[in-house]
Amino acid sequence: MKLRKGLALLGFLGLMGAVITSGSMAKAEEAKDIVDTAVAAGSFKTLVAAVKAAGLVDTLKGDGPFTVFAPTDAAFKKLEKAKPGIIETLLKPENKDKLTAILTYHVVPGKVMAADVLKLKSGTKVKTVNGKSVTIKTKHGVHVDHAKVVKTDIECSNGVIHVIDTVLLPKH
């Protein structure tokens, strides 16, 4: 009987240790800024390369807060398929201004969580850091312009990331 209670107590303590450890890991992840979070995720390699090419790393590591609609590598592949050579062209130094305009079109000032977005009327326009507005649609899932939001509320020390399935291109 004592052995069973002892094993049960050890099991409970082990479980509590796992809970405490996972809670600590979550806090450690929250401490990462937007850039470090994107790098750690592993599915934003093209976005990170573009942020570096545009010279926006320090900005997105800054205080913020920022809300970033982050296209995945698959989203960039979809863009490349539709417009062959576009990514290589945008990453060239002479296209830094155009690349910056595209990337800042993916960023909204402030920390906007999914619950906040769901309170918006479908069709609401939200101004981006680049000065142009994206349209938020909340019917049939959440969309930013024509991109579907596929994952929400990845909290960072200086804002939040919402993952999208399409690269946003500002209208001229």
FENSUL-V302244 format. One record per residue. N is the residue number from 0. RES is the residue in one letter. PSI is psi in whole degrees, 0 to 359 (999 if undefined). Layout:
N_RES_PSI + N_RES_PSI
This chain:
0_M_313 + 1_K_322 + 2_L_316 + 3_R_315 + 4_K_319 + 5_G_316 + 6_L_320 + 7_A_317 + 8_L_317 + 9_L_318 + 10_G_316 + 11_F_315 + 12_L_321 + 13_G_318 + 14_L_316 + 15_M_321 + 16_G_319 + 17_A_319 + 18_V_314 + 19_I_316 + 20_T_315 + 21_S_326 + 22_G_320 + 23_S_321 + 24_M_321 + 25_A_318 + 26_K_322 + 27_A_320 + 28_E_320 + 29_E_332 + 30_A_345 + 31_K_143 + 32_D_179 + 33_I_315 + 34_V_312 + 35_D_325 + 36_T_317 + 37_A_318 + 38_V_314 + 39_A_329 + 40_A_326 + 41_G_351 + 42_S_14 + 43_F_34 + 44_K_317 + 45_T_319 + 46_L_315 + 47_V_318 + 48_A_320 + 49_A_319 + 50_V_319 + 51_K_314 + 52_A_328 + 53_A_353 + 54_G_30 + 55_L_5 + 56_V_309 + 57_D_322 + 58_T_311 + 59_L_354 + 60_K_354 + 61_G_184 + 62_D_322 + 63_G_216 + 64_P_155 + 65_F_150 + 66_T_121 + 67_V_126 + 68_F_100 + 69_A_114 + 70_P_138 + 71_T_172 + 72_D_324 + 73_A_324 + 74_A_320 + 75_F_324 + 76_K_322 + 77_K_318 + 78_L_316 + 79_E_322 + 80_K_321 + 81_A_326 + 82_K_79 + 83_P_133 + 84_G_354 + 85_I_320 + 86_I_314 + 87_E_318 + 88_T_315 + 89_L_330 + 90_L_352 + 91_K_143 + 92_P_325 + 93_E_349 + 94_N_18 + 95_K_319 + 96_D_317 + 97_K_317 + 98_L_316 + 99_T_318 + 100_A_320 + 101_I_313 + 102_L_318 + 103_T_345 + 104_Y_346 + 105_H_3 + 106_V_132 + 107_V_136 + 108_P_145 + 109_G_172 + 110_K_105 + 111_V_110 + 112_M_163 + 113_A_319 + 114_A_325 + 115_D_319 + 116_V_319 + 117_L_341 + 118_K_345 + 119_L_149 + 120_K_135 + 121_S_133 + 122_G_1 + 123_T_137 + 124_K_135 + 125_V_129 + 126_K_133 + 127_T_172 + 128_V_333 + 129_N_353 + 130_G_340 + 131_K_163 + 132_S_144 + 133_V_155 + 134_T_127 + 135_I_125 + 136_K_132 + 137_T_9 + 138_K_139 + 139_H_51 + 140_G_177 + 141_V_132 + 142_H_144 + 143_V_113 + 144_D_239 + 145_H_6 + 146_A_135 + 147_K_134 + 148_V_119 + 149_V_344 + 150_K_138 + 151_T_166 + 152_D_46 + 153_I_99 + 154_E_140 + 155_C_168 + 156_S_337 + 157_N_27 + 158_G_211 + 159_V_148 + 160_I_135 + 161_H_127 + 162_V_133 + 163_I_158 + 164_D_3 + 165_T_142 + 166_V_130 + 167_L_132 + 168_L_121 + 169_P_144 + 170_K_145 + 171_H_999
